[in-house]
Amino acid sequence: MVEETFVAPNPREAFEIAKEKYGHFSKLKLLKAVQVKDEAGKLVSRITVSVSSKDFFESIGLDEEEELVGEIVELKTQIENMKNLVSPAPASQKYIENIKNIMFEKGLGKAWIDKILKGISEDTVLEDEQLLLSYILDEIDDKLSVKAEDMSQSKMMMLIGSTGVGKTTTVAKLAARYALLLDRPLRVALVNLDTFRVGAYEQLEHYAVQMQIEHIKVERVEEFETVLFELEGYDVILIDTAGISPYDTGKLIKTIEFLQSTGKHNIETSLVVSATAKRDDIVDIYEHFSFLDIDSAILTKFDETKKIGELFGFLIENDIPVSYISSGQSVPDDLELASKEKLMDRFMSELNV
């Protein structure tokens, strides 16, 4: 795949330019969308899309380029294999490979593990498989981060994520926690930006009525900043967004437009991720939301799987702190603050150590 960037006054126009160039709307994959200032100091939107190598090279008149690149990669692989045959691995190398394979099978990336292993300076660690495993686990524990809950000042918090991860229920759980369960009750308001899903407003409205908190539906981008100004007296404003498939460009651009309309407000973004998701799906989700400057991750469906290695690897390698863990559908009971101890215990149980 090849990444290409397009610039226009807004993300929708930039994406239209990309569509016009390639003519394969279903094959275009939106990776990033950011707002920047051009040389004249004017705000413009810059989007990055991913297209197949074939489409890209055809667009610049190099039909055979993809085949040439493939041959070079294959040649490099053959050379590396020949090197391995000529140089037999010592015992310590076997331990290293064993540990790398274990961690890779559990979801951690080989490149990340290689980087950790290169930092080992003591031969005694490399020559003892158990010591080596302990060293890697210590490094994982060190790299894993959680975001502490800070309610000392008012805040706006937007939850984003793909469809089906339990995002709206998580918004309700957070609202109940802030409004009812803390040492002092906070004044909480809900803002609903989900104009796509049938019943999205009604689902959150049900919880809002029960908790007797403000709930406002925003359908047009032009209304969003006005609503936020009207709610500035609240302690917490929770913003629910449409669940977005990595391939649903229309919803993604609409979310971008909502965020770009709130330049005067500091909005925390929390990526809601299901603990049951596979690594490839998580990476796709992150690539589509990473341009929103993600502050933390909220893990849902934690009770529905015993294997979180792939999710674990994603969080560590992308340096994303975890803020909350959700383990059921009950509001507000099935939500807790994230802790390293709980996350590490679950990961280590996969390793049987």
C-alpha positions as CSV (number, residue, x, y, z in Angstrom):
1,M,0.0,0.0,0.0
2,V,1.1,3.6,-0.7
3,E,0.1,6.7,1.4
4,E,-0.6,10.0,-0.4
5,T,-1.6,13.4,1.0
6,F,-4.2,15.8,-0.3
7,V,-4.9,19.4,0.8
8,A,-8.1,21.5,0.6
9,P,-10.1,24.0,2.6
10,N,-11.9,21.2,4.5
11,P,-11.5,17.4,4.8
12,R,-14.5,16.6,2.7
13,E,-13.1,18.6,-0.3
14,A,-9.7,17.0,0.2
15,F,-11.2,13.5,0.1
16,E,-13.2,14.5,-3.1
17,I,-9.8,15.4,-4.7
18,A,-8.5,11.9,-3.8
19,K,-11.6,10.2,-5.2
20,E,-11.3,12.2,-8.4
21,K,-7.7,11.2,-8.9
22,Y,-8.1,7.5,-8.4
23,G,-11.8,6.9,-9.2
24,H,-11.9,3.9,-6.8
25,F,-13.9,5.2,-3.9
26,S,-14.3,1.7,-2.3
27,K,-10.5,1.1,-2.4
28,L,-9.5,4.4,-0.8
29,K,-8.6,4.2,2.9
30,L,-8.5,7.3,5.0
31,L,-5.6,7.2,7.4
32,K,-5.3,10.8,8.8
33,A,-7.0,14.1,8.7
34,V,-5.5,17.2,10.3
35,Q,-6.0,20.9,10.3
36,V,-2.8,23.0,9.6
37,K,-1.8,26.5,8.6
38,D,-0.5,27.0,5.0
39,E,2.3,29.3,4.1
40,A,-0.1,32.3,4.2
41,G,-1.2,31.4,7.7
42,K,-4.7,30.2,6.5
43,L,-6.2,27.1,8.0
44,V,-6.5,24.2,5.6
45,S,-7.3,20.5,5.9
46,R,-4.7,17.8,5.0
47,I,-5.8,14.2,4.6
48,T,-3.7,11.1,4.1
49,V,-5.2,8.2,2.2
50,S,-3.9,4.7,1.5
51,V,-4.2,3.1,-2.0
52,S,-2.9,-0.1,-3.5
53,S,0.6,0.1,-5.0
54,K,-0.8,-0.9,-8.3
55,D,-3.3,2.0,-8.4
56,F,-0.6,4.4,-7.3
57,F,2.0,3.4,-9.8
58,E,-0.5,3.3,-12.6
59,S,-1.4,6.9,-11.7
60,I,2.2,8.0,-12.4
61,G,2.7,5.7,-15.4
62,L,4.9,3.0,-13.8
63,D,2.9,-0.3,-14.4
64,E,5.9,-2.6,-13.6
65,E,7.1,-0.8,-10.5
66,E,5.2,-3.0,-8.0
67,E,6.6,-6.2,-9.5
68,L,10.1,-4.8,-9.3
69,V,9.7,-3.9,-5.6
70,G,8.4,-7.4,-4.9
71,E,11.4,-9.0,-6.5
72,I,13.8,-6.8,-4.4
73,V,12.0,-7.8,-1.1
74,E,12.1,-11.5,-2.1
75,L,15.8,-11.2,-2.8
76,K,16.5,-9.6,0.6
77,T,14.6,-12.4,2.3
78,Q,16.7,-15.0,0.5
79,I,19.9,-13.3,1.5
80,E,18.9,-13.2,5.2
81,N,17.9,-16.9,5.1
82,M,21.4,-17.8,3.6
83,K,23.1,-15.9,6.4
84,N,21.1,-17.8,9.0
85,L,22.2,-21.1,7.5
86,V,25.9,-20.1,7.5
87,S,25.9,-18.9,11.1
88,P,24.5,-21.4,13.6
89,A,22.9,-19.8,16.7
90,P,24.4,-20.1,20.2
91,A,22.4,-21.3,23.1
92,S,21.6,-17.8,24.2
93,Q,20.2,-17.0,20.8
94,K,17.9,-20.0,21.1
95,Y,16.5,-18.6,24.4
96,I,16.1,-15.2,22.7
97,E,14.2,-16.7,19.8
98,N,12.0,-18.8,22.2
99,I,11.0,-15.7,24.2
100,K,10.4,-13.7,21.0
101,N,8.1,-16.4,19.6
102,I,6.2,-16.6,22.9
103,M,5.6,-12.8,23.0
104,F,4.8,-12.6,19.4
105,E,2.2,-15.3,19.7
106,K,0.7,-13.4,22.6
107,G,0.4,-10.2,20.4
108,L,3.5,-8.2,21.0
109,G,5.3,-7.0,17.9
110,K,8.7,-8.5,16.9
111,A,10.2,-5.0,16.2
112,W,9.2,-3.9,19.8
113,I,10.6,-7.0,21.4
114,D,13.9,-6.7,19.3
115,K,14.3,-3.1,20.6
116,I,13.9,-4.3,24.2
117,L,16.4,-7.2,23.7
118,K,19.0,-4.9,22.2
119,G,19.0,-3.0,25.5
120,I,20.2,-6.0,27.5
121,S,23.8,-5.6,28.5
122,E,24.3,-8.5,30.9
123,D,25.2,-11.9,29.4
124,T,23.8,-13.7,32.5
125,V,20.3,-12.6,31.5
126,L,20.7,-13.8,27.9
127,E,22.0,-17.1,29.0
128,D,19.1,-18.0,31.3
129,E,15.6,-18.3,29.7
130,Q,13.7,-17.6,33.0
131,L,15.8,-14.5,33.7
132,L,15.2,-13.3,30.2
133,L,11.4,-13.8,30.5
134,S,11.4,-11.9,33.8
135,Y,13.4,-9.1,32.2
136,I,10.9,-8.8,29.3
137,L,7.9,-8.8,31.7
138,D,9.6,-6.0,33.8
139,E,10.0,-4.0,30.6
140,I,6.4,-4.5,29.7
141,D,5.3,-3.5,33.1
142,D,7.4,-0.4,32.8
143,K,6.1,0.6,29.4
144,L,2.4,-0.1,30.2
145,S,0.7,3.1,31.5
146,V,-2.6,4.0,33.0
147,K,-4.2,7.4,33.2
148,A,-5.2,8.5,36.7
149,E,-8.7,10.0,37.1
150,D,-8.5,13.7,37.8
151,M,-11.7,15.4,38.7
152,S,-10.1,18.5,40.3
153,Q,-11.3,20.7,37.5
154,S,-14.1,20.7,34.9
155,K,-13.5,18.8,31.7
156,M,-15.0,17.8,28.3
157,M,-14.5,14.2,27.3
158,M,-15.3,12.7,23.9
159,L,-15.6,8.9,23.4
160,I,-14.8,7.6,19.9
161,G,-14.6,4.1,18.6
162,S,-15.8,1.6,16.1
163,T,-19.3,0.1,16.0
164,G,-20.4,-2.5,18.5
165,V,-17.7,-1.8,21.2
166,G,-20.3,-0.6,23.8
167,K,-19.4,3.1,23.6
168,T,-22.8,4.5,24.4
169,T,-23.2,2.2,27.4
170,T,-19.7,3.3,28.5
171,V,-20.8,7.0,28.3
172,A,-23.7,6.2,30.6
173,K,-21.4,4.4,33.1
174,L,-19.1,7.3,33.2
175,A,-22.0,9.7,33.7
176,A,-23.3,7.7,36.6
177,R,-19.9,7.4,38.1
178,Y,-19.3,11.2,38.0
179,A,-22.8,12.2,39.0
180,L,-23.5,9.6,41.7
181,L,-20.5,7.6,42.9
182,L,-17.7,10.0,43.7
183,D,-17.0,11.7,47.0
184,R,-19.0,14.7,45.8
185,P,-21.7,14.6,43.1
186,L,-20.6,16.4,39.9
187,R,-22.8,18.3,37.5
188,V,-22.8,16.2,34.4
189,A,-24.2,16.8,30.9
190,L,-24.4,14.5,27.9
191,V,-24.0,15.6,24.3
192,N,-25.0,13.2,21.6
193,L,-23.4,13.6,18.1
194,D,-24.6,10.2,16.8
195,T,-27.0,11.3,14.0
196,F,-26.5,8.0,12.1
197,R,-27.7,5.1,14.3
198,V,-31.5,4.7,14.8
199,G,-32.3,4.9,18.5
200,A,-28.9,6.2,19.5
201,Y,-30.4,9.3,21.1
202,E,-33.2,7.3,22.8
203,Q,-30.7,4.8,24.4
204,L,-28.7,7.6,26.1
205,E,-31.8,9.6,26.9
206,H,-33.1,6.6,28.9
207,Y,-30.0,6.8,31.2
208,A,-30.1,10.6,31.3
209,V,-33.7,10.6,32.6
210,Q,-32.9,8.0,35.2
211,M,-29.9,10.0,36.5
212,Q,-31.7,13.4,36.0
213,I,-28.9,14.9,34.0
214,E,-28.9,17.2,30.9
215,H,-28.8,15.4,27.5
216,I,-28.5,17.4,24.3
217,K,-28.6,16.1,20.7
218,V,-26.5,18.0,18.2
219,E,-27.2,17.3,14.5
220,R,-25.3,20.0,12.7
221,V,-21.6,20.9,13.0
222,E,-22.5,24.6,13.3
223,E,-24.4,23.9,16.5
224,F,-21.7,22.0,18.4
225,E,-19.5,24.9,19.7
226,T,-22.6,26.9,20.7
227,V,-23.9,24.0,22.8
228,L,-20.5,23.6,24.5
229,F,-20.5,27.3,25.4
230,E,-23.9,26.9,26.9
231,L,-22.7,24.0,29.1
232,E,-19.6,25.6,30.4
233,G,-20.9,25.7,34.0
234,Y,-21.0,21.9,34.2
235,D,-18.2,19.9,35.9
236,V,-18.2,17.2,33.2
237,I,-19.4,17.1,29.6
238,L,-19.5,13.7,28.1
239,I,-19.7,13.5,24.3
240,D,-21.0,10.4,22.5
241,T,-20.1,10.0,18.8
242,A,-21.2,7.7,16.1
243,G,-19.6,4.3,16.0
244,I,-17.4,4.2,12.9
245,S,-16.2,1.3,10.9
246,P,-12.6,1.8,9.6
247,Y,-14.1,1.8,6.1
248,D,-16.9,4.2,6.8
249,T,-15.4,7.4,5.5
250,G,-18.5,9.5,5.6
251,K,-19.0,9.1,9.4
252,L,-15.3,9.7,10.0
253,I,-15.2,12.9,8.1
254,K,-18.3,14.1,10.0
255,T,-16.6,13.4,13.3
256,I,-13.5,15.4,12.1
257,E,-15.8,18.3,11.2
258,F,-17.3,18.3,14.6
259,L,-13.9,18.4,16.3
260,Q,-12.5,21.1,14.0
261,S,-15.4,23.3,15.0
262,T,-14.4,23.5,18.6
263,G,-11.0,25.2,18.5
264,K,-11.7,27.2,21.7
265,H,-12.5,24.1,23.9
266,N,-10.0,21.5,25.2
267,I,-11.7,18.1,24.6
268,E,-10.1,14.9,25.9
269,T,-10.5,12.0,23.5
270,S,-10.9,8.4,24.7
271,L,-10.7,5.6,22.3
272,V,-13.1,2.8,23.3
273,V,-11.7,-0.6,22.4
274,S,-13.1,-4.1,22.9
275,A,-10.8,-6.5,24.7
276,T,-12.1,-9.2,22.3
277,A,-10.8,-7.4,19.2
278,K,-8.0,-8.9,17.0
279,R,-4.7,-7.1,16.5
280,D,-5.3,-6.3,12.8
281,D,-8.7,-4.8,13.6
282,I,-7.3,-2.8,16.5
283,V,-4.5,-1.4,14.3
284,D,-7.1,-0.4,11.6
285,I,-9.2,1.3,14.3
286,Y,-6.2,3.2,15.7
287,E,-5.0,4.4,12.3
288,H,-8.4,6.0,11.6
289,F,-8.7,7.7,14.9
290,S,-5.1,8.5,15.8
291,F,-5.2,12.0,14.2
292,L,-7.7,13.0,16.9
293,D,-4.8,13.1,19.5
294,I,-6.1,10.2,21.6
295,D,-5.6,10.8,25.4
296,S,-6.4,7.4,26.7
297,A,-8.1,4.1,25.9
298,I,-11.2,2.6,27.6
299,L,-11.3,-1.2,27.5
300,T,-14.7,-2.8,27.1
301,K,-15.9,-6.4,27.2
302,F,-13.0,-7.2,29.5
303,D,-15.0,-10.1,31.0
304,E,-15.6,-11.7,27.6
305,T,-12.1,-12.9,26.9
306,K,-9.1,-14.3,28.8
307,K,-6.6,-13.3,26.1
308,I,-5.6,-9.7,25.9
309,G,-2.1,-10.1,24.5
310,E,-2.9,-8.5,21.2
311,L,-4.6,-5.6,22.8
312,F,-1.7,-5.4,25.3
313,G,0.9,-5.2,22.5
314,F,-1.1,-2.5,20.7
315,L,-1.4,-0.3,23.9
316,I,2.3,-0.6,24.7
317,E,3.7,-0.1,21.2
318,N,1.6,3.0,20.6
319,D,2.1,4.3,24.2
320,I,-1.6,4.7,24.9
321,P,-2.6,4.9,28.6
322,V,-5.7,3.0,29.8
323,S,-8.1,5.0,31.9
324,Y,-11.1,2.7,32.6
325,I,-12.0,-1.0,32.2
326,S,-15.6,-2.1,31.6
327,S,-16.5,-5.7,32.4
328,G,-20.3,-6.0,31.8
329,Q,-23.5,-4.2,30.8
330,S,-24.6,-3.0,34.2
331,V,-24.7,0.8,34.7
332,P,-22.8,2.0,36.7
333,D,-21.4,-1.1,38.4
334,D,-19.4,-2.7,35.6
335,L,-16.9,0.1,35.2
336,E,-13.6,0.5,37.2
337,L,-10.4,2.6,37.1
338,A,-7.7,0.9,35.1
339,S,-4.8,-0.5,37.1
340,K,-1.4,-1.9,36.1
341,E,-1.9,-4.8,38.5
342,K,-5.1,-6.0,36.9
343,L,-3.8,-5.7,33.4
344,M,-0.5,-7.4,34.1
345,D,-2.2,-10.2,36.0
346,R,-4.4,-10.9,33.0
347,F,-1.5,-10.8,30.6
348,M,0.7,-13.1,32.8
349,S,-2.1,-15.6,33.1
350,E,-1.9,-16.1,29.4
351,L,1.8,-17.0,29.8
352,N,1.1,-19.4,32.7
353,V,3.8,-17.7,34.8
